[in-house]
Amino acid sequence: MKTWLVDTLLPRLDRVSAALAVVAQVMIVVLIGTMLYEVAARRIFNAPTIWSVDIVYMVNGTLFLMAAGYTLLHERHVRIDFLSSRLPLRLQHLINAAFYALLLLPLLLLTSENSIEKAWRAFDRGTIENMSTWQPLIWPFLTGIAIGIAGLTLQIVLQCVRHLIGIADPAAVAPPGQVQPDRSTG
C-alpha cells in the first residue's frame, strides 16, 4: 500500500501542481507581452490602452496562486525553522503534518470553497470590474484565483500525507551552506 501511494498516487497528484506551474509560466509571458505592448502604445504611438492595467493585475495575481502548490511541492516557501530543524526527524514530521492538517488545510478548504463560489457567482451574473474604466468581466480572474487556491490545497494534503508517512525531507528547506544536525535517531 505504501509503495503504491509513494510511487504512483502522490507523483500523479503532484502533476496537478506542475501543470498549474506551467500555466503560471505562460501567464508570465502574457504579463510581459501586455506590459511591453502598453509601453510601446503609450511611448511610441501616444495611444495608451485602457485595458493593460486590468490585465496586468489580474494575470499577476493569478499566476502567483497558480504556482503556489508547485512551490510547496519543492519546499521553496519562506519558512522560519531555526527550532524545528534541530529536533528529531520524527518530531519534525509530526509538527509539519499537524501544521498542515490542523491549521493550513482547514483555512484553505474554506478559502477554496469561498473562491469557487465567488467565481461561479461572478460568471452566473456577468459581474464586471467596477473600479476600471474598461470594466472587464471579473470571472476569469476569480476562476484563476479559485484554481490556484484549490491547487495549493491539494498540495497541502499531499505534503501532509508525506509527513505522516515520513517521506518528506524537512532538511530540504535548510539554507544553503547550513550544516544539518544528525537526525538519524528519531
N, C-alpha and C positions, 0 to 999 in steps of 0.2 A: 504493500500500500504506500509506504513512504517513498519507495523508489519511483512509482508511477506519479506520485504527487510532485516530487522533486524533478524528475527527468522529463515529464510530459505536461502535466497540468499547469504548473507555475510558469514555465517558459512560454507556453501558448498564451496564457493570460497576460504575460509581460509584453506580448506583441501589441496589445492594445495601447500601452504607453508608448511603445516605439512608433506605432502608426501615428499617434497624435503628435509625437515629436516631429515626424516628417511633415505633417500638416503645418506645424508651427514654423518649420524651416521655409516652407513655401510662403507662409504669411510674412516672413521677414523680407522675402523678395518683393511681395506686394507692397509692403510698407516702404521699402527703399524706392521702388518704382513710383509710388504715389508722391513721395517727398521730392524726388527728382523732377517729376512732371510739374509739380506746383512751383518749384523754384524756377524752372525754365519758363513756365507760363507767366509767372509774376515778373521775373527779372529781364527776360529776353523779349517777350511779346507784350509785356504790360497788360496781361489778361489773367488776373488771379482767379482761382476757382472758388466756388462756394462749398464744394464737397470734400476737399482734401483734408481739412482738419477733422471732419467727422470720420472719414475712412481711417486716418492715422490713429485716432484714439480708439476706435473700435477694433482695428486689427492689432494694435499694440496691447490692449487689454486682454484680448482673446488669446494671443499667442503665448503670453506668459502662463496662462492657465492650461493651455494645451500641452505645454512642455513640463508642467509641474510633476506629473506622475513619472515621467521618464527621469527627471532629476532625482526624485525619490528612489527610483529603482537603482540608480547608480550612486546613491548616498552622497549627493552633492549639495543638499540644502545646508544652510548655515546651522551649525549645532554648537552648543556650549557643553562640552562633556569632560571638563577637567576633573570632575569627581568620578563619574561613571567609568571612564577609561581605566581607572586604577582598580576597579572591582573585578572579582572573578567573572569569567566569561558567562557562566550560567546566570548569574545575577544580572549582568548586563542585558542578556536576552530577556529575562523576566521584566526588567524595568522598561525596556523598549516595547515589548509586547503589551504591557499594561498601559503605557502611554498611548500607543496606537489604539488599543481596544477600548480603553475607558475614557479617553479624552478626545483624541482626534476623530476617531471613527463616528461616534455619535454626533459630534458637531458637523462633520462633513456629510453625513447621511441627511441631516436636517437641511443643511445648505443645498445639497444636491436636489432634494425634493422641492424645496422652495424655488430654486433657479429653474428647474424643469417646468414647474407650474407657471412661473412668470414668463418664460419664453413661449409656452403654449398660449397663454392668455394674450400676449402681445401679437402672436401670429393670428389667433382667432379674431381679435378685434382690429387688426391692422394698425396697431399703435405706431405713431411716428415720434421721432425725437423732437420735442418741442423747443429745446434750447438752441436749435440750429436754424439758420436761415434756409438751409437746404431741406430740412425736415425729412430725413430718410426713414424708412421702416426700421424699427428697432429690433424686430425679432431675430434677424440673422446674428446680430451682436449678442443678444441674450441666449440664443441657442449655442453659440460658440462658448460662452461662459458656462452654460449648463453642461456641455460635453466635457469641457476641461475639468470642471469640478467632479463630475462623475468618474472621469478617468483617474483623477487623483484619489478619489475614494476607493476605487478598485485597487489601486496600487497600495494604498494603506492596508487594505485587507490582506493583500499578498505579502507585504512586509511583515505584518503581524503574524501570519502563518509561518513565515520563515523564522521569525524569532521564537515562536512557540515550539517549533521542532528543532531549533538550534542550528540552522544552516546559514543564517545571515552572518555577515562578518562585521561586527561593531568596530574592529580595528581599521576597517577601510576608510573611516572618516577621520583618522588621525592626520594632523597637519604634516606636510612633507618634512622629513628630517627628524620628526619626533620619535624617540625610541619607545616602543610599546613595552609595558611591564610584562613579565612572564605570567601568562594566564592559563598555563597548561593544567593547572589544578583548578577544577571548577565544580 
